[in-house]
Amino acid sequence: MKLESLIEGIVPLEPVNGNPDVRNICFDSRKAGEGSCFVAQVGTRVDGHDYIETAISQGAVAVVCQRKPEALHQGVTYVLVENSDLALGIMADNYYGHPSRRLKLVGVTGTNGKTTTVTLLHSMFRKHGCHVGLLSTIVNKIDDEEIPSTHTTPDALELNSLLSRMVEAGCTYAFMEVSSHSVVQNRIGGLTFAGGVFSNLTHDHLDFHKTMANYVAAKKMFFDGLPAGAFALVNIDDRNGRVMVQNTKATVKTYSLQKMADFRCRVVEETFQGIELELCGHQVWTRLVGRFNAYNLTAIYGTAVLCGMAEEEALRLLSTLEAAEGRFQYVSGKGVTAIVDYAHTPDALENVILAINHIRRPGQSLITVVGCGGDRDKTKRPEMAKIASTMSDRLVLTSDNPRTEDPESILDDMENGLSLEEKSQVVRITDRRQAIKTAVLMAHEGDIILVAGKGHEKYQDIKGVKHHFDDKEELEKLLLDSK
């Protein structure tokens, strides 16, 4: 592709001298080769401008950058731009032939519920007979083909490559999680969305955004960028729901469990087997559990209808959906019910425990096993411990993914949210396997164990090494093994 075509839609800060043939785009100098266009991004830890010379030495014929190097190479075309991240998104879109314009791409953003919503939308539309793409924290899919996922939202090149493969496979819809990081870092730059969904916004990612105001602004940027022909479906029970769509060009639709809205839902009955909903005046039984899933299901129903699915068909398919992996998953054995959930924010943890407490019978105790990730937002640690301590009968504090932090210091931060009396009731075990085993030994017949924080993850990150670890697998060994 000619460089001129590759940078179409980008306004360079100065005239571009040269129009070489470009074989590929890269933002990692180690992947540069003959005919590459290297995009120098300013990262949080590494500045791509420091690697321009390396990329050129390996054959790059063009460089897109926010500041030009002092020594310019003859035969190399330099494109000076205001924002390299956004430029990469636009270039990736051009390079792959604008794949997001060739299907209905719906982005789901919010603190909690993103994975469940996009995963179940993919399942719903597959059952409807459509070819569908999925981009999620757990896995990426093209119809039923699974592609491992490494980030909530991939980088712009991988994202457009996946969308291009979806188009080639005949997909007419794609549902993707849109993280706040990806918005700020312009990983979704250049994409055309048919719709956007806002679930909720609670305490998370302040290690990256620093303040809640910045976090809100990051989510809002996604809706600010939606085109006039798109829809914006927002949860108005969350006080930020209306904020998200203040400046959007998209058609605004609302959903709620508490207020009048375009898509209104009421929880009729809750059990561990599912919830009965009254959704837009229709009764529907679903296999998901908890009030928080009533919100997810309402968003899914609203999105399906806004994408053109008939209401009756949407309701029928809603009743067939099952929870995403690691989201309120059960393991039952030896008279004990254990639940594995990805809840790793204060709000998500509170919602899951509330759902359990609404359903459990008198005499059933709740034992919660929870930790917090290392090298991440420290301010939520005491808050999560307080929620778990207040709402559970017994609490076991343990490691999540400590990463490079000392697990004991993470647990110290969590315990800072507890009173002296609460601390005396807490069991503290840094080894997660032993913590789960202890919870099972503590449980009596009829009791409920919640193991929160890791959900679908099949590893534990300790000192930069990922060790195999699966909460559900550990519980199955303890509760289902007859030995």
C-alpha positions as CSV (number, residue, x, y, z in Angstrom):
1,M,0.0,0.0,0.0
2,K,1.2,3.5,-0.8
3,L,2.0,5.6,2.3
4,E,-0.4,8.3,1.0
5,S,-3.3,5.8,1.1
6,L,-2.1,4.4,4.5
7,I,-2.3,7.8,6.2
8,E,-5.6,8.9,4.6
9,G,-7.7,10.6,7.3
10,I,-4.6,11.8,9.2
11,V,-3.7,15.5,9.1
12,P,0.2,15.7,9.3
13,L,1.6,18.7,11.1
14,E,3.9,19.4,8.1
15,P,4.1,18.4,4.5
16,V,5.0,14.8,3.8
17,N,7.9,14.4,1.4
18,G,7.7,11.0,-0.2
19,N,5.2,8.3,-0.9
20,P,6.9,4.9,-0.6
21,D,5.3,1.5,-0.9
22,V,4.6,0.1,2.6
23,R,4.6,-3.6,3.2
24,N,3.4,-3.5,6.8
25,I,2.8,-1.4,9.9
26,C,4.5,-1.9,13.2
27,F,4.9,-0.1,16.6
28,D,7.5,-2.5,18.0
29,S,10.9,-1.9,16.4
30,R,11.8,-5.6,16.7
31,K,9.0,-6.4,14.2
32,A,10.3,-3.8,11.6
33,G,11.5,-5.2,8.3
34,E,12.0,-4.2,4.7
35,G,9.3,-1.8,3.7
36,S,7.8,-1.3,7.2
37,C,6.2,1.9,8.4
38,F,7.2,2.3,12.1
39,V,4.8,4.2,14.4
40,A,6.6,5.7,17.4
41,Q,4.2,5.8,20.3
42,V,4.8,7.5,23.7
43,G,4.0,4.6,26.1
44,T,3.6,4.7,29.9
45,R,6.9,2.8,30.3
46,V,8.7,2.9,26.9
47,D,8.9,5.7,24.3
48,G,8.9,4.4,20.8
49,H,10.8,7.5,19.6
50,D,13.9,6.0,21.2
51,Y,13.7,3.1,18.8
52,I,13.2,4.9,15.5
53,E,16.9,4.3,14.5
54,T,16.5,0.6,15.3
55,A,13.4,0.4,13.0
56,I,15.2,2.2,10.2
57,S,18.2,0.0,10.5
58,Q,15.9,-3.0,10.0
59,G,14.4,-1.7,6.8
60,A,11.6,0.8,7.8
61,V,10.9,3.2,4.9
62,A,8.5,5.5,6.8
63,V,8.2,6.7,10.3
64,V,5.1,8.2,12.0
65,C,6.1,10.2,15.0
66,Q,5.1,13.0,17.4
67,R,8.6,14.5,17.3
68,K,11.2,14.1,14.6
69,P,14.7,12.8,15.4
70,E,17.6,15.2,15.0
71,A,19.3,13.0,12.4
72,L,17.0,12.3,9.4
73,H,17.8,9.5,7.0
74,Q,17.7,10.0,3.3
75,G,15.2,7.7,1.7
76,V,13.0,7.5,4.8
77,T,9.7,9.4,4.9
78,Y,8.8,11.1,8.2
79,V,5.2,11.8,9.0
80,L,4.8,14.2,12.0
81,V,1.5,13.9,13.8
82,E,-0.1,15.3,16.9
83,N,-1.0,11.9,18.3
84,S,0.8,8.7,17.2
85,D,-1.8,6.4,19.0
86,L,-4.7,7.9,17.1
87,A,-2.6,7.8,13.8
88,L,-2.0,4.1,14.4
89,G,-5.7,3.4,14.8
90,I,-6.5,5.2,11.6
91,M,-3.7,3.6,9.7
92,A,-4.7,0.1,10.9
93,D,-8.3,0.8,9.7
94,N,-7.0,1.9,6.3
95,Y,-4.5,-1.0,6.0
96,Y,-7.2,-3.7,6.6
97,G,-9.8,-2.0,4.4
98,H,-12.1,-0.4,7.0
99,P,-13.5,-3.7,8.4
100,S,-15.6,-2.1,11.1
101,R,-17.6,-0.3,8.4
102,R,-18.5,-3.7,6.9
103,L,-20.3,-5.2,9.9
104,K,-22.3,-3.9,12.8
105,L,-19.8,-3.4,15.6
106,V,-21.2,-2.8,19.0
107,G,-18.9,-1.7,21.9
108,V,-19.8,-2.3,25.6
109,T,-18.1,-0.2,28.2
110,G,-18.4,0.2,32.0
111,T,-16.7,-1.1,35.1
112,N,-18.7,-4.3,35.5
113,G,-20.7,-6.5,33.2
114,K,-18.7,-6.0,29.9
115,T,-17.6,-9.6,29.5
116,T,-21.0,-11.1,30.4
117,T,-22.8,-8.7,28.0
118,V,-20.6,-9.2,24.9
119,T,-20.3,-12.9,25.5
120,L,-24.0,-13.5,25.8
121,L,-24.7,-11.2,22.8
122,H,-22.4,-13.3,20.7
123,S,-24.1,-16.5,21.9
124,M,-27.6,-15.0,21.3
125,F,-26.9,-13.9,17.8
126,R,-25.2,-17.2,17.0
127,K,-28.3,-19.0,18.1
128,H,-30.3,-16.6,15.9
129,G,-28.3,-18.0,12.9
130,C,-26.0,-15.1,12.4
131,H,-22.2,-15.1,11.8
132,V,-20.8,-13.2,14.7
133,G,-17.5,-11.9,16.1
134,L,-16.5,-11.5,19.8
135,L,-13.7,-9.5,21.4
136,S,-13.6,-10.0,25.1
137,T,-11.4,-10.4,28.2
138,I,-11.8,-14.1,28.2
139,V,-11.5,-15.0,24.5
140,N,-11.9,-13.7,21.0
141,K,-14.2,-15.5,18.6
142,I,-15.0,-15.6,14.9
143,D,-18.3,-17.5,15.0
144,D,-17.3,-20.6,17.1
145,E,-13.5,-20.4,16.4
146,E,-11.7,-19.4,19.5
147,I,-8.7,-17.0,19.5
148,P,-6.8,-16.5,22.7
149,S,-7.3,-13.0,24.3
150,T,-4.4,-11.1,26.0
151,H,-6.1,-7.8,26.7
152,T,-9.6,-6.5,27.3
153,T,-9.2,-4.5,24.1
154,P,-6.4,-5.5,21.7
155,D,-4.0,-3.0,20.2
156,A,-5.2,-1.3,17.0
157,L,-3.3,-3.5,14.6
158,E,-4.5,-6.8,16.2
159,L,-8.0,-5.4,16.6
160,N,-8.4,-4.5,12.9
161,S,-6.8,-7.7,11.8
162,L,-9.4,-9.7,13.9
163,L,-12.2,-7.5,12.5
164,S,-10.9,-8.1,9.0
165,R,-10.9,-11.9,9.6
166,M,-14.5,-11.6,10.9
167,V,-15.6,-9.8,7.7
168,E,-13.9,-12.5,5.5
169,A,-15.7,-15.2,7.5
170,G,-19.0,-13.5,6.7
171,C,-19.7,-12.0,10.1
172,T,-22.5,-9.4,10.1
173,Y,-22.2,-8.5,13.8
174,A,-19.3,-8.1,16.2
175,F,-19.5,-7.4,19.9
176,M,-16.5,-6.1,21.8
177,E,-15.5,-4.9,25.3
178,V,-14.2,-1.3,25.2
179,S,-11.9,-0.7,28.2
180,S,-11.2,2.8,29.5
181,H,-7.5,2.2,28.8
182,S,-8.3,1.5,25.1
183,V,-10.2,4.8,24.7
184,V,-7.5,7.0,26.3
185,Q,-4.8,5.1,24.3
186,N,-6.8,5.4,21.1
187,R,-6.7,1.6,20.5
188,I,-10.2,2.0,19.0
189,G,-9.2,5.1,17.0
190,G,-10.4,4.8,13.4
191,L,-13.2,2.2,14.2
192,T,-16.8,2.8,13.2
193,F,-19.3,1.6,15.8
194,A,-22.9,0.8,15.1
195,G,-23.7,1.1,18.8
196,G,-22.3,1.6,22.2
197,V,-23.6,0.3,25.6
198,F,-22.8,1.7,29.1
199,S,-23.3,-0.7,32.0
200,N,-22.1,1.2,35.1
201,L,-19.1,3.1,36.6
202,T,-17.6,2.3,40.0
203,H,-14.2,2.4,41.7
204,D,-11.5,0.8,39.5
205,H,-8.4,1.5,37.5
206,L,-7.4,4.6,39.5
207,D,-3.8,3.4,39.3
208,F,-4.0,4.4,35.7
209,H,-6.6,7.2,35.6
210,K,-5.6,8.7,39.0
211,T,-9.0,10.3,39.7
212,M,-12.6,9.2,39.2
213,A,-13.2,12.3,37.1
214,N,-10.5,11.1,34.6
215,Y,-12.1,7.6,34.6
216,V,-15.6,9.1,33.9
217,A,-14.1,11.3,31.1
218,A,-12.4,8.2,29.5
219,K,-15.6,6.3,29.3
220,K,-17.5,9.4,28.0
221,M,-15.0,9.8,25.2
222,F,-16.2,6.6,23.7
223,F,-19.8,7.9,23.4
224,D,-18.6,11.3,22.3
225,G,-17.0,9.5,19.3
226,L,-20.1,7.5,18.2
227,P,-21.4,8.6,14.7
228,A,-24.9,10.0,14.1
229,G,-26.2,6.7,12.7
230,A,-25.3,4.7,15.8
231,F,-27.2,4.0,19.0
232,A,-26.1,4.7,22.6
233,L,-27.8,2.5,25.2
234,V,-27.1,3.6,28.8
235,N,-28.0,2.4,32.2
236,I,-29.8,5.4,33.8
237,D,-29.8,3.8,37.3
238,D,-26.1,4.7,37.3
239,R,-25.7,8.4,38.0
240,N,-23.1,8.5,35.1
241,G,-25.5,7.1,32.6
242,R,-26.8,10.5,31.4
243,V,-23.3,12.0,31.6
244,M,-22.0,9.5,29.1
245,V,-24.4,10.7,26.3
246,Q,-24.3,14.5,27.0
247,N,-22.4,15.2,23.8
248,T,-23.0,12.1,21.7
249,K,-24.2,12.3,18.1
250,A,-25.8,8.8,18.4
251,T,-29.5,8.1,19.1
252,V,-29.8,7.7,22.9
253,K,-31.7,4.8,24.4
254,T,-32.0,4.0,28.1
255,Y,-32.5,1.0,30.3
256,S,-33.3,0.7,34.0
257,L,-34.6,-1.4,36.9
258,Q,-35.6,1.6,38.9
259,K,-36.8,4.3,36.5
260,M,-38.9,4.8,33.4
261,A,-36.8,3.9,30.5
262,D,-36.9,2.6,26.9
263,F,-36.0,-0.8,28.2
264,R,-37.5,-1.4,31.7
265,C,-36.9,-4.5,33.8
266,R,-38.2,-5.8,37.2
267,V,-36.9,-8.8,39.1
268,V,-39.9,-11.0,39.9
269,E,-38.1,-13.9,41.6
270,E,-34.5,-14.9,42.5
271,T,-33.1,-18.4,43.1
272,F,-29.7,-20.1,42.7
273,Q,-31.1,-21.7,39.5
274,G,-32.0,-18.3,37.8
275,I,-34.1,-15.2,37.9
276,E,-37.5,-14.4,36.6
277,L,-37.8,-11.0,35.0
278,E,-40.6,-8.8,33.8
279,L,-38.9,-7.2,30.8
280,C,-40.7,-4.5,28.9
281,G,-44.0,-6.0,30.0
282,H,-43.1,-9.6,29.2
283,Q,-42.3,-12.4,31.7
284,V,-39.1,-14.3,31.0
285,W,-37.2,-16.9,33.0
286,T,-33.4,-16.8,32.7
287,R,-30.6,-19.1,33.9
288,L,-28.4,-16.2,35.2
289,V,-28.4,-15.3,38.9
290,G,-28.5,-12.0,40.7
291,R,-29.8,-8.5,40.3
292,F,-26.6,-7.4,38.6
293,N,-27.4,-9.9,35.9
294,A,-30.9,-8.4,35.5
295,Y,-29.0,-5.3,34.4
296,N,-26.8,-7.3,32.0
297,L,-29.8,-9.1,30.5
298,T,-31.8,-5.9,30.0
299,A,-28.8,-4.4,28.2
300,I,-28.5,-7.5,26.1
301,Y,-32.2,-7.4,25.2
302,G,-32.1,-3.7,24.4
303,T,-29.0,-4.2,22.2
304,A,-30.5,-7.1,20.3
305,V,-33.7,-5.1,19.6
306,L,-31.7,-2.0,18.5
307,C,-29.7,-4.3,16.2
308,G,-32.9,-5.3,14.5
309,M,-33.9,-8.5,16.3
310,A,-37.6,-9.1,16.8
311,E,-38.7,-8.6,20.5
312,E,-40.3,-12.1,20.7
313,E,-37.2,-13.7,19.3
314,A,-34.9,-11.7,21.7
315,L,-37.0,-12.8,24.7
316,R,-37.0,-16.5,23.6
317,L,-33.2,-16.5,23.2
318,L,-32.7,-14.6,26.4
319,S,-34.2,-17.6,28.3
320,T,-31.6,-19.9,26.8
321,L,-28.4,-18.0,27.8
322,E,-26.0,-19.3,30.4
323,A,-23.4,-17.4,32.4
324,A,-20.0,-16.6,31.0
325,E,-17.1,-18.5,32.3
326,G,-16.0,-17.4,35.8
327,R,-19.1,-15.4,36.3
328,F,-21.2,-16.8,39.2
329,Q,-20.3,-20.4,38.3
330,Y,-21.3,-23.2,40.6
331,V,-19.5,-26.2,42.1
332,S,-21.7,-28.2,44.5
333,G,-20.6,-31.2,46.5
334,K,-20.5,-32.6,50.0
335,G,-23.5,-30.5,50.9
336,V,-21.8,-27.3,50.1
337,T,-22.4,-24.8,47.3
338,A,-19.3,-22.9,46.0
339,I,-19.5,-20.0,43.7
340,V,-16.6,-18.7,41.5
341,D,-16.8,-15.1,40.3
342,Y,-14.5,-12.6,38.7
343,A,-15.6,-9.8,41.0
344,H,-12.5,-7.8,41.6
345,T,-13.9,-4.3,42.3
346,P,-15.8,-3.2,45.4
347,D,-19.0,-2.8,43.5
348,A,-18.8,-6.1,41.7
349,L,-18.0,-7.9,45.0
350,E,-20.9,-6.2,46.7
351,N,-23.3,-7.1,43.9
352,V,-22.3,-10.8,44.0
353,I,-22.6,-11.1,47.8
354,L,-25.9,-9.2,47.7
355,A,-27.2,-11.8,45.1
356,I,-26.1,-14.6,47.4
357,N,-27.7,-13.0,50.5
358,H,-31.0,-12.4,48.7
359,I,-31.2,-16.1,47.9
360,R,-29.6,-18.0,50.8
361,R,-31.9,-19.4,53.5
362,P,-31.7,-18.9,57.3
363,G,-29.0,-21.0,58.8
364,Q,-26.8,-21.0,55.6
365,S,-23.5,-19.3,56.3
366,L,-21.5,-17.5,53.6
367,I,-17.7,-17.8,53.6
368,T,-16.0,-15.4,51.3
369,V,-12.4,-16.0,50.0
370,V,-11.0,-12.8,48.3
371,G,-7.8,-11.0,47.6
372,C,-6.6,-8.0,45.5
373,G,-4.2,-7.8,42.6
374,G,-0.7,-6.5,43.0
375,D,0.7,-3.5,41.1
376,R,-2.9,-2.2,40.7
377,D,-5.2,0.4,42.3
378,K,-4.4,0.2,46.1
379,T,-7.2,2.4,47.2
380,K,-9.9,-0.3,46.6
381,R,-8.2,-2.9,48.8
382,P,-9.5,-1.7,52.2
383,E,-12.9,-1.1,50.7
384,M,-13.2,-4.6,49.3
385,A,-12.2,-6.2,52.6
386,K,-14.8,-4.1,54.4
387,I,-17.5,-5.1,52.0
388,A,-16.6,-8.8,52.3
389,S,-16.3,-8.7,56.1
390,T,-19.6,-6.8,56.6
391,M,-21.7,-8.9,54.2
392,S,-20.3,-12.4,54.9
393,D,-20.3,-14.6,58.0
394,R,-16.7,-15.6,57.6
395,L,-13.9,-14.0,55.6
396,V,-10.6,-15.5,54.3
397,L,-8.2,-13.0,52.9
398,T,-5.7,-14.4,50.4
399,S,-3.6,-13.6,47.3
400,D,-5.1,-12.8,43.9
401,N,-2.4,-12.0,41.4
402,P,0.3,-10.4,43.6
403,R,2.5,-9.8,40.5
404,T,5.7,-8.0,41.8
405,E,4.2,-7.0,45.2
406,D,4.6,-8.7,48.5
407,P,1.4,-10.6,49.1
408,E,1.5,-9.8,52.8
409,S,1.6,-6.1,52.2
410,I,-1.4,-6.4,49.9
411,L,-3.3,-8.2,52.8
412,D,-2.1,-5.4,55.2
413,D,-3.7,-2.9,52.9
414,M,-7.0,-4.9,52.8
415,E,-7.0,-5.3,56.6
416,N,-6.6,-1.5,57.0
417,G,-10.3,-1.3,56.1
418,L,-11.4,-3.4,59.0
419,S,-12.0,-2.6,62.7
420,L,-10.1,-4.4,65.4
421,E,-13.1,-6.7,66.1
422,E,-13.4,-7.5,62.4
423,K,-9.7,-8.3,62.1
424,S,-10.0,-10.8,64.9
425,Q,-12.6,-12.7,62.9
426,V,-10.6,-12.8,59.6
427,V,-8.5,-15.8,58.5
428,R,-5.5,-14.6,56.6
429,I,-3.7,-17.1,54.3
430,T,-1.5,-15.8,51.4
431,D,-1.4,-19.2,49.6
432,R,-4.6,-19.2,47.6
433,R,-4.8,-23.0,47.3
434,Q,-4.6,-23.3,51.1
435,A,-7.1,-20.5,51.5
436,I,-9.7,-22.2,49.4
437,K,-9.1,-25.5,51.2
438,T,-9.5,-23.8,54.5
439,A,-12.8,-22.3,53.5
440,V,-14.1,-25.8,52.4
441,L,-13.0,-27.2,55.8
442,M,-14.8,-24.4,57.6
443,A,-18.0,-25.0,55.7
444,H,-20.9,-27.0,57.2
445,E,-23.6,-28.7,55.2
446,G,-25.8,-26.2,53.5
447,D,-23.2,-23.4,53.6
448,I,-22.1,-21.3,50.7
449,I,-18.5,-20.4,49.7
450,L,-17.7,-17.5,47.4
451,V,-14.3,-17.5,45.8
452,A,-13.9,-14.0,44.2
453,G,-11.5,-12.1,42.1
454,K,-10.0,-14.4,39.5
455,G,-13.1,-16.0,37.9
456,H,-12.1,-17.4,34.4
457,E,-8.4,-16.9,34.9
458,K,-6.3,-20.1,34.7
459,Y,-3.1,-18.7,36.2
460,Q,-1.7,-16.8,39.2
461,D,0.9,-14.1,38.5
462,I,3.6,-14.2,41.1
463,K,6.9,-12.3,40.7
464,G,6.4,-12.0,36.9
465,V,5.8,-15.8,36.5
466,K,2.3,-17.1,35.6
467,H,1.6,-20.4,37.4
468,H,-1.3,-22.6,36.5
469,F,-4.2,-21.9,38.9
470,D,-7.9,-22.3,38.5
471,D,-10.3,-21.5,41.3
472,K,-13.1,-23.7,39.9
473,E,-10.6,-26.6,39.4
474,E,-9.4,-26.3,43.1
475,L,-13.0,-26.4,44.3
476,E,-13.9,-29.4,42.2
477,K,-10.9,-31.3,43.6
478,L,-12.1,-30.5,47.2
479,L,-15.9,-30.9,46.7
480,L,-16.3,-33.5,44.0
481,D,-13.3,-35.8,44.6
482,S,-14.7,-38.8,46.5
483,K,-11.3,-39.9,47.8
